[in-house]
Amino acid sequence: MGDAIKVMFVCTGNSARSQMAEGIARHFGQGRVEAYSAGMEPSRLNPFAVAAMQEKGIDISHQQSKPFDEDLARRMDVVVTVCGNADKRCPILPPEVRRLHWPLEDPAAAMGSQAEILDTFRQIRDQIEARVQGLVQSLS
């Protein structure tokens, strides 16, 4: 797996967006992508993120919120920030590390019934899926 492309997805809490992105990248990357995720202030995996991913047949329930590790980030091929806070706080990385910013709405901030909240997670999941597929294709 030495020639797999290493991608890290970073957000504030590493609870939803970056976790879903990690799961999707691993799923679609099928060994071509080594996916990681991290948070500037890691919290815990959001159960709605797990549920939304389960609907796609992707199990992220074993993933955990992890703190951003600058040494690990420096070894990535691509670092993707998925929220403005992470984008601002992400340290300067070596020029060979490609930086991408995907300004995704935070589904964890959604209000309403459980069904409405899950619906917001589905929308964000589908946006992430489209972006990850584009990224995987552009890197392959």
Secondary structure, 3 states (H helix, E strand, C coil): CCCCEEEEEEECCCCCHHHHHHHHHHHHHCCCEEEEEEECCCCCCCHHHHHHHHCCCCCCCCCCCCECCHHHHHCCCEEEECCHHHHHHCCCCCCCCEEEECCCCCHHHCCCCHHHHHHHHHHHHHHHHHHHHHHHHHHC
